[in-house]
Amino acid sequence: MDIMRFYKGEEFSAYEYLGAHMTEKGTVFRTYAPNASKVSVIGDFSNWKDIPMKPAEDGRFFEICLPEAEEGMRYKYRIYDKKGNFIDHCDPYGYGMEVRPGTCSVIRSIADYSFKDDEWLKKRSDFRDKPMNIYEVHLGSWKRRSDDEETGWYSYNEIADELIAYVKEYGYNFIEFMPLSEHPCDESWGYQSTGFFAPTSRYGTPEELMELVDKCHKNGIGVIVDFVPVHFAVDHYALTEYDGTKLYEYPDDSAGYNEWGSRNFNHSKGEVRSFIQSAADYWLSVYHFDGLRMDAIRNMIYWNGDERRGENKNAIEFIKSMNCGLKARHPSAVISAEDSSSYPKVTAPVFAGGLGFDYKWDLGWMHDTLEYFQSAPMYRSRDYHKLTFSMLYFYNEKFILPLSHDEVVHGKATVAQKMNGQYPEKFPQARALYMYMIAHPGKKLNFMGSEFAQLREWDEKRQQDWDMLKYPLHDSFREYIKALNKIYLEYKAFHYDYDPTNFEWSDCNSIERCVYAIRRKSSEGDILAVFNFSDWFQSKYSVPISDGYEAELLIDSDDQLYSGTTPHGKTKFLCDDGIMSMDIPPFSGRMFLLTK
């Protein structure tokens, strides 16, 4: 590691120097504690007694090599402040940790696994002009071996084959894992991290996680992991006041804490920048993840996410330099921002004045769309343009359309449950919603369980309600999502999201009827999607398609195959003089392939 680059905030591989590294002579422990009076290492190898570490480099680092420290042994750093008081900390750069409620780091090798994904990495791209259909997963609650809170999880490699087969069958080509870095509290879902370089031991070892990613690549599935560059857990055994001072956090608590009660990183310090961007590089380099979804970027752009407090200039500059460095090292990796602000050019290149992300979550689209479907049909003409507004700003950024974990918890109800009306009425509306999502430009993200219309809010301690599939409405809903996803993957008209010539509203003025028509264009044929979001049958609806086009029905959300009312194969529509006419059932959508 280049020490000067570390201090300047330019280092991306600090994990290769700091932490616990197994060598032929023994395990080398190194930690950065510039304000400590002394540092010892304690662990299974010392019967938890102090072994003093020696000052290294410029005296701000401490190191020692111990032949007796072996793979799988637990350890901590005992860090003494200037007054002689000490706290035992886990290793900020440690590759492993013990299962909670234990708080020790664990010596782990990350060099033993041999990836077999060279061909995948050579062909990998940022999917700008390709379909990206993301299945968001919380690994501990997709499926569980039991409800036991301590032993109920499947390991990374145990769940790999079943998860990959499921994702492929249902038409997803990416998995996005909620944070896998170590965290003490299940309820934080990984967003309150104590081990930025340690995959959570709930699900196994680093090698087992590598095997999971490798298997995904072998099956043509990209893998994104949630990454938290904004804040860290308050637990004193971790980063908090690491060397007896506020090393990683702000000295002033008014800036140091956020709305989640956690500590904000001080992005103005070079060693903190090097820590965060080294962690980001670590997941891409060591585990071969295909991308990072960076959480809560608004809280880096503005002080604690509040525009009234102004821009955090140092954090903004850090975002730019980190993204530039990551893209230089991993050009084909996907770096996306979860950002609820309207800050401009989030997905523009840094050289063009942007923040350098590849994609941004379109949270405005998500809120407007769900609010529309939550409203009673009688109000949908009033709210008609909630569904057209997104295209007024869509080309400002490169957007992903997310229906994520945040929308199915804390009293918000699941996506299907949000639909207006009683139980039977929710399913046709949810089917129409997901067709609208596919037809709308932008890459797609859907949270686990939504594909079979789960009605119970997500709980990180319980697996998905797979037994719901014994009910026809839920089972047919999943078959519908499977068919819809496969259409999205197959037809190129859906893939050129950010070309303005690819999209047009064929109808965005049928306000009283609550009818919309979207057309996506390509040289291999256009896709026309027609929607009736009202609760009444629409007779003789007409939409222009231009002369010379033939229309083939690809999917009807009201098909009896999917528990709708229209007999399979009985849909009627007429094409004459460049006009297509049809009758449309309530709460439904139809998707057509238009060819000359």
C-alpha positions in Angstrom: 0.0 0.0 0.0 1.2 3.5 -0.8 1.0 5.3 2.5 0.8 8.8 0.9 -2.0 7.7 -1.3 -3.7 6.3 1.8 -3.5 9.7 3.5 -4.6 11.6 0.4 -7.7 9.4 0.0 -6.5 7.9 -3.2 -5.9 4.2 -2.1 -8.3 1.5 -3.4 -6.5 -1.6 -2.1 -5.8 -0.8 1.6 -7.3 -4.2 2.4 -4.2 -5.9 0.9 -2.0 -4.3 3.6 -4.2 -3.7 6.6 -6.1 -6.5 8.4 -5.0 -10.0 9.2 -3.0 -11.8 6.4 -1.9 -15.4 6.4 1.7 -15.8 5.2 4.3 -18.6 5.3 5.8 -17.1 8.5 2.4 -16.7 10.2 -0.5 -14.3 10.3 0.5 -10.7 10.0 -1.9 -8.3 11.8 -1.9 -4.6 10.9 -4.2 -1.8 12.0 -4.3 2.0 11.6 -4.7 3.7 15.0 -2.9 7.1 14.8 -4.0 8.4 18.1 -3.6 5.3 20.2 -0.9 5.2 22.9 -0.4 1.5 22.3 -2.1 -1.5 20.6 -2.2 -5.2 21.4 -3.7 -8.1 19.6 -5.7 -10.7 21.7 -7.3 -13.9 20.5 -7.7 -17.6 20.6 -4.0 -18.0 19.9 -3.0 -16.0 23.1 -5.7 -17.2 25.5 -7.1 -13.7 25.1 -4.0 -12.1 26.7 -2.3 -9.0 25.3 0.4 -9.4 22.7 1.8 -5.9 22.1 2.0 -4.8 18.5 4.9 -2.8 17.2 4.6 0.7 15.6 5.0 0.5 11.8 5.5 2.9 8.9 5.2 6.4 10.4 4.2 5.2 13.8 0.5 5.6 13.1 0.2 1.9 12.1 0.7 -1.1 14.4 1.7 -4.6 13.2 2.9 -8.1 14.4 3.4 -11.5 12.8 2.2 -14.5 14.9 3.0 -18.1 13.7 0.5 -19.5 16.1 -2.4 -17.5 14.7 -4.3 -19.8 12.2 -7.3 -19.8 9.9 -10.6 -19.7 11.8 -9.2 -18.3 15.1 -10.9 -15.3 16.6 -9.1 -12.0 17.5 -9.5 -8.4 18.4 -7.3 -5.3 18.7 -7.0 -3.9 22.3 -6.5 -0.2 21.7 -5.3 2.1 24.4 -6.1 5.8 24.3 -3.8 8.6 25.6 -5.1 8.1 29.2 -4.3 4.4 29.2 -7.9 3.3 28.9 -8.6 0.5 26.4 -11.5 -0.9 24.3 -11.3 -4.2 22.4 -12.2 -3.6 18.7 -12.9 -6.0 15.8 -10.6 -5.4 12.9 -11.9 -2.6 10.5 -10.2 -4.5 7.6 -10.9 -8.0 8.9 -12.0 -10.6 6.3 -14.3 -12.5 8.7 -16.3 -12.2 11.9 -18.0 -14.6 14.2 -21.7 -15.1 14.2 -23.6 -12.5 16.2 -24.0 -11.9 19.1 -20.2 -12.6 19.0 -18.1 -9.5 18.1 -14.7 -10.9 17.3 -12.9 -10.8 14.0 -12.0 -14.2 12.5 -8.8 -15.0 10.6 -9.9 -15.9 7.1 -8.1 -16.6 3.8 -9.5 -15.0 0.7 -7.0 -16.6 -1.7 -8.1 -20.2 -1.6 -11.1 -20.1 -3.9 -10.4 -20.4 -7.7 -13.0 -18.6 -9.8 -14.0 -20.1 -13.1 -15.8 -17.1 -14.6 -13.1 -15.6 -16.9 -15.5 -15.8 -19.9 -18.3 -14.1 -18.0 -16.0 -11.2 -16.9 -14.6 -10.8 -20.5 -18.1 -10.4 -21.9 -19.6 -8.4 -19.0 -20.9 -4.9 -19.7 -22.8 -2.2 -17.9 -26.0 -3.4 -19.7 -26.8 0.1 -21.0 -28.4 -1.3 -24.2 -29.3 -4.7 -22.8 -32.1 -5.9 -20.6 -31.5 -5.7 -16.9 -34.2 -7.4 -14.8 -33.1 -7.4 -11.1 -34.4 -9.7 -8.4 -33.7 -8.1 -5.1 -33.0 -10.6 -2.3 -32.5 -10.6 1.4 -30.5 -13.8 1.7 -31.7 -14.7 5.2 -35.4 -14.6 4.4 -35.8 -15.8 0.8 -35.9 -19.4 2.1 -35.0 -20.7 5.5 -34.2 -24.2 6.8 -36.2 -23.4 10.0 -37.7 -20.5 11.9 -34.9 -20.7 14.5 -33.3 -17.2 14.7 -29.8 -18.6 15.4 -29.6 -21.6 13.0 -32.4 -21.1 10.5 -30.4 -19.7 7.6 -29.1 -21.5 4.6 -25.4 -21.0 3.8 -24.3 -19.2 0.7 -23.4 -22.4 -1.1 -26.5 -24.3 0.2 -28.9 -21.8 -1.3 -27.0 -21.1 -4.5 -28.4 -23.8 -6.8 -32.1 -23.3 -5.8 -31.9 -19.5 -5.9 -30.2 -19.5 -9.3 -32.6 -22.0 -10.8 -35.5 -19.9 -9.6 -34.2 -16.6 -10.9 -33.5 -18.1 -14.3 -36.9 -19.8 -14.5 -38.7 -16.6 -13.7 -36.9 -14.4 -16.2 -34.5 -12.4 -14.1 -30.9 -11.9 -15.2 -29.5 -10.1 -12.2 -29.7 -10.8 -8.4 -29.2 -7.8 -6.1 -28.3 -8.8 -2.5 -29.1 -6.5 0.3 -25.9 -5.8 2.3 -23.8 -8.8 3.0 -21.2 -7.0 5.1 -21.2 -8.1 8.7 -23.8 -6.4 11.0 -24.8 -7.1 14.6 -28.6 -6.5 14.3 -30.8 -8.5 12.0 -33.4 -5.7 11.9 -30.9 -3.4 10.3 -30.8 -5.7 7.2 -27.1 -5.1 6.9 -27.3 -1.3 6.6 -25.7 -0.8 10.0 -22.3 -2.4 9.3 -19.5 -3.4 11.7 -17.5 -5.3 9.2 -17.1 -3.6 5.8 -14.7 -6.3 4.5 -16.3 -9.3 6.2 -19.2 -11.1 4.5 -21.7 -11.9 7.2 -21.0 -15.2 8.9 -24.7 -15.8 9.3 -24.6 -17.5 5.9 -21.1 -19.0 6.0 -17.5 -18.2 4.9 -15.9 -15.9 2.3 -15.1 -19.0 0.2 -18.8 -20.0 0.2 -19.9 -16.6 -0.9 -17.3 -16.7 -3.7 -18.8 -20.0 -4.8 -22.3 -18.5 -4.9 -21.2 -15.6 -7.1 -19.2 -18.0 -9.4 -22.2 -20.2 -9.8 -24.4 -17.2 -10.8 -21.9 -16.3 -13.5 -21.8 -19.8 -14.8 -25.5 -19.6 -15.2 -25.5 -16.2 -16.9 -26.7 -14.3 -13.8 -25.1 -10.9 -12.8 -24.8 -10.2 -9.1 -25.0 -6.8 -7.5 -24.5 -6.2 -3.8 -25.8 -3.3 -1.6 -23.0 -1.1 -0.3 -23.2 1.6 2.4 -20.7 4.4 2.0 -22.5 6.9 4.2 -22.6 5.6 7.8 -21.6 2.8 10.2 -22.9 1.2 13.3 -22.5 2.9 16.7 -21.2 -0.2 18.5 -17.9 0.7 20.3 -16.3 -2.7 19.4 -16.3 -1.6 15.8 -15.4 1.7 14.1 -16.8 4.1 16.6 -14.0 6.1 18.3 -11.7 3.4 17.1 -8.4 4.7 18.4 -9.9 6.6 21.4 -10.8 9.5 19.1 -13.4 10.1 16.4 -11.2 8.6 13.7 -13.8 7.7 11.2 -16.7 9.9 12.2 -17.1 13.7 12.5 -15.8 15.4 15.7 -19.1 17.4 16.0 -22.0 15.2 16.9 -24.4 17.6 15.1 -23.0 16.3 11.8 -21.9 12.9 13.2 -25.3 11.2 13.6 -28.0 10.7 11.1 -31.7 9.9 11.0 -31.0 6.2 11.5 -29.1 6.8 14.7 -25.8 5.7 13.2 -22.5 7.5 12.8 -21.7 9.4 9.6 -18.4 8.8 7.9 -16.2 11.9 7.8 -15.7 12.0 4.0 -13.2 14.9 4.3 -10.5 12.7 5.7 -8.1 10.9 3.4 -7.8 7.7 5.5 -11.7 7.5 5.6 -12.0 7.9 1.9 -9.3 5.2 1.4 -11.2 2.9 3.8 -14.6 3.3 2.0 -13.4 3.0 -1.6 -11.1 0.1 -0.7 -14.2 -1.7 0.7 -16.0 -0.9 -2.5 -13.2 -2.3 -4.6 -12.9 -5.3 -2.4 -16.3 -6.6 -3.2 -15.7 -6.1 -6.9 -12.2 -7.4 -7.0 -12.1 -10.2 -4.5 -15.7 -11.5 -4.8 -16.3 -10.7 -8.5 -19.5 -8.9 -7.8 -20.8 -7.3 -11.0 -21.9 -4.1 -9.4 -22.6 -2.0 -6.3 -25.9 -0.4 -5.3 -24.8 2.5 -3.1 -27.2 3.4 -0.4 -28.5 6.8 0.8 -26.5 8.9 -1.6 -28.7 11.9 -0.8 -27.1 11.9 2.6 -23.7 12.4 1.1 -24.9 15.1 -1.4 -26.5 17.1 1.4 -25.6 17.3 5.1 -27.7 14.5 6.6 -29.8 14.5 3.4 -31.3 17.9 4.2 -31.1 20.4 1.3 -31.7 23.2 3.7 -28.3 22.4 5.3 -26.6 22.8 2.0 -24.3 20.6 -0.1 -21.6 18.5 1.6 -18.8 19.5 -0.9 -16.2 17.1 0.4 -18.6 14.1 0.2 -19.6 15.1 -3.3 -16.0 15.3 -4.4 -15.3 11.9 -2.8 -18.2 10.3 -4.7 -16.7 11.6 -7.9 -13.2 10.4 -7.2 -14.4 7.0 -5.9 -16.6 6.4 -8.9 -13.8 7.4 -11.3 -11.4 5.0 -9.5 -13.9 2.1 -9.5 -14.8 2.5 -13.1 -11.1 2.7 -14.1 -10.5 -0.6 -12.3 -13.8 -2.2 -13.3 -15.1 -0.6 -16.5 -17.9 -3.1 -16.9 -19.1 -3.1 -13.3 -22.5 -1.4 -12.6 -22.4 1.4 -10.0 -25.9 2.6 -9.1 -27.2 5.2 -6.7 -30.1 5.1 -4.4 -30.7 8.8 -4.3 -34.0 10.5 -3.5 -32.8 14.0 -4.3 -33.2 16.0 -7.5 -29.5 16.7 -7.6 -28.5 17.0 -11.3 -26.2 14.7 -13.3 -26.0 11.9 -10.9 -25.4 9.5 -13.8 -23.4 11.8 -16.0 -19.6 11.1 -16.3 -17.4 13.0 -13.9 -15.6 14.7 -16.9 -19.0 16.1 -17.9 -19.8 17.5 -14.5 -21.6 14.5 -13.1 -21.2 12.2 -10.1 -20.2 9.2 -12.3 -22.8 6.6 -11.4 -24.1 4.3 -14.2 -27.7 4.3 -12.9 -29.9 6.0 -10.4 -33.1 4.5 -8.8 -36.2 6.4 -10.0 -37.9 6.9 -6.6 -40.2 9.5 -8.1 -41.6 7.0 -10.6 -42.0 4.5 -7.8 -43.9 6.9 -5.5 -46.1 8.3 -8.2 -47.0 4.9 -9.6 -47.8 3.3 -6.3 -49.9 6.3 -5.2 -51.9 6.0 -8.4 -52.7 2.4 -7.9 -53.5 2.9 -4.2 -56.1 5.5 -5.2 -59.7 4.5 -5.8 -60.7 4.2 -9.5 -63.0 7.2 -9.2 -60.0 9.4 -8.6 -57.7 8.1 -11.3 -58.8 10.6 -13.9 -57.8 13.3 -11.5 -54.4 11.6 -10.9 -54.0 10.6 -14.6 -50.8 12.4 -15.1 -49.0 10.8 -12.2 -48.2 8.1 -14.7 -47.1 10.4 -17.4 -45.0 12.8 -15.3 -42.0 10.5 -15.1 -41.3 10.8 -18.9 -40.9 14.6 -18.5 -37.6 14.1 -16.6 -36.7 10.5 -17.6 -33.8 11.5 -19.9 -32.1 13.6 -17.3 -30.6 10.4 -15.8 -30.1 6.7 -16.5 -32.9 5.3 -14.3 -33.7 2.0 -12.8 -37.4 1.5 -11.9 -37.4 0.0 -8.3 -40.1 -1.8 -6.4 -37.8 -2.6 -3.6 -37.7 -3.9 0.0 -38.4 -0.3 1.3 -41.9 -0.5 -0.2 -43.0 -3.7 1.6 -42.2 -3.0 5.2 -43.1 -0.8 8.2 -46.8 -0.6 7.6 -46.5 0.3 3.9 -48.1 -3.0 2.8 -46.6 -5.2 0.0 -46.9 -4.1 -3.6 -49.9 -6.4 -4.3 -51.6 -5.4 -1.0 -51.3 -1.7 -1.9 -53.6 -2.2 -4.9 -57.0 -0.5 -4.3 -60.0 -2.6 -3.4 -60.6 -6.0 -1.8 -58.6 -9.2 -2.2 -59.9 -10.3 -5.7 -59.5 -6.8 -7.1 -55.9 -6.5 -6.2 -54.6 -9.1 -8.6 -55.7 -7.7 -11.9 -54.4 -4.3 -10.9 -51.1 -5.7 -9.8 -50.8 -7.6 -13.1 -51.5 -4.4 -15.0 -49.0 -2.5 -12.8 -46.2 -4.8 -13.6 -46.9 -4.7 -17.4 -46.8 -0.9 -17.1 -43.4 -1.2 -15.4 -42.1 -3.4 -18.1 -43.4 -1.1 -20.8 -41.9 2.1 -19.2 -38.3 2.9 -20.1 -35.7 2.1 -17.4 -34.0 -1.1 -16.1 -36.2 -3.1 -13.7 -35.9 -4.2 -10.0 -38.4 -6.3 -8.1 -38.2 -7.4 -4.5 -38.5 -11.1 -3.7 -42.0 -12.4 -3.0 -43.6 -9.7 -5.1 -43.5 -12.0 -8.1 -46.2 -14.2 -6.5 -48.1 -11.3 -5.0 -47.1 -11.8 -1.4 -49.6 -10.0 0.8 -47.7 -10.2 4.2 -45.2 -7.5 4.8 -41.6 -8.6 4.6 -40.0 -9.8 7.9 -36.3 -10.5 7.9 -36.8 -13.3 10.4 -39.3 -15.3 8.2 -39.0 -16.9 4.8 -41.3 -15.9 2.0 -44.8 -17.3 2.1 -44.2 -20.0 -0.4 -47.3 -21.9 0.8 -49.4 -19.1 -0.9 -48.6 -20.8 -4.2 -51.2 -23.4 -3.4 -53.8 -20.7 -4.1 -54.6 -20.2 -7.8 -54.5 -16.4 -7.7 -51.0 -16.4 -6.4 -49.7 -19.3 -8.5 -51.1 -17.8 -11.7 -49.7 -14.4 -10.8 -46.2 -15.9 -10.6 -46.8 -17.6 -14.0 -47.8 -14.2 -15.4 -44.7 -12.5 -14.1 -42.6 -15.3 -15.6 -44.2 -14.7 -19.0 -43.9 -11.0 -18.8 -40.2 -11.1 -17.7 -39.3 -13.4 -20.6 -41.0 -11.0 -23.1 -38.9 -8.2 -21.6 -35.7 -10.2 -22.0 -36.5 -11.3 -25.5 -37.6 -8.1 -27.4 -35.0 -5.5 -28.1 -37.5 -2.7 -28.2 -37.4 -2.8 -24.4 -33.6 -2.6 -24.2 -32.7 0.9 -25.6 -34.1 2.7 -22.6 -32.1 5.9 -22.9 -32.6 6.6 -26.6 -35.4 9.2 -26.9 -36.4 7.8 -30.3 -37.2 4.5 -28.6 -40.3 5.7 -26.7 -43.5 7.5 -27.5 -46.9 8.0 -25.9 -49.4 6.6 -28.4 -52.0 7.8 -26.0 -51.6 9.9 -22.9 -54.7 12.0 -23.2 -57.6 9.6 -22.5 -58.0 11.2 -19.1 -61.6 10.3 -18.3 -61.2 6.8 -19.6 -57.9 6.2 -17.6 -56.5 4.5 -20.7 -52.8 4.8 -21.7 -50.8 3.5 -24.7 -47.0 3.2 -24.8 -44.9 2.4 -27.8 -41.3 1.2 -27.7 -39.5 1.1 -31.0 -36.7 -1.0 -32.6 -35.6 -2.1 -36.0 -36.8 -5.6 -35.2 -40.3 -4.6 -34.4 -42.1 -2.2 -32.1 -44.0 -3.1 -28.9 -47.3 -1.4 -28.1 -48.8 -1.7 -24.6 -52.3 -0.6 -24.0 -53.7 -0.2 -20.5 -57.1 0.4 -18.9 -56.6 1.3 -15.3 -60.3 2.2 -14.7 -62.9 -0.2 -13.2 -65.1 -0.2 -16.2 -65.1 -2.1 -19.5 -63.8 0.1 -22.4 -65.6 -0.6 -25.7 -64.1 0.2 -29.1 -61.0 1.9 -27.9 -58.8 2.9 -30.8 -55.1 3.8 -31.0 -53.0 4.8 -34.0 -50.2 2.5 -35.1 -49.5 3.8 -38.7 -50.2 2.1 -42.0 -48.6 -1.2 -42.9 -48.2 -2.6 -39.4 -49.5 -6.0 -38.3 -50.1 -6.6 -34.6 -49.5 -9.8 -32.7 -50.7 -10.2 -29.2 -47.8 -11.1 -26.9 -49.6 -11.2 -23.5 -52.9 -10.1 -22.0 -53.0 -9.5 -18.3 -56.7 -10.4 -18.2 -56.0 -13.8 -19.8 -57.7 -16.7 -18.0 -54.3 -18.4 -17.8 -53.5 -15.7 -15.2 -56.8 -15.8 -13.4 -58.3 -13.1 -15.6 -61.7 -13.1 -17.3 -60.7 -13.3 -21.0 -60.7 -16.9 -22.5 -57.2 -17.7 -23.7 -56.7 -16.9 -27.3 -60.1 -15.1 -27.6 -58.9 -11.5 -27.5 -60.2 -9.6 -30.6 -58.6 -6.5 -32.1 -58.8 -4.9 -35.5 -56.1 -3.1 -37.6 -57.4 -0.9 -40.4 -55.9 2.2 -42.0 -53.3 2.6 -39.4 -55.7 2.3 -36.5 -56.0 -0.6 -34.0 -59.3 -1.0 -32.2 -60.3 -3.3 -29.4 -62.4 -3.7 -26.3 -60.4 -3.6 -23.0 -61.5 -5.1 -19.7 -61.1 -3.1 -16.5 -57.8 -3.1 -14.7 -55.9 -4.7 -17.6 -53.1 -4.3 -20.0 -52.2 -5.9 -23.4 -48.9 -6.0 -25.1 -48.5 -6.3 -28.9 -45.6 -6.8 -31.3 -46.0 -4.5 -34.3 -44.2 -5.5 -37.5 -44.4 -4.4 -41.1 
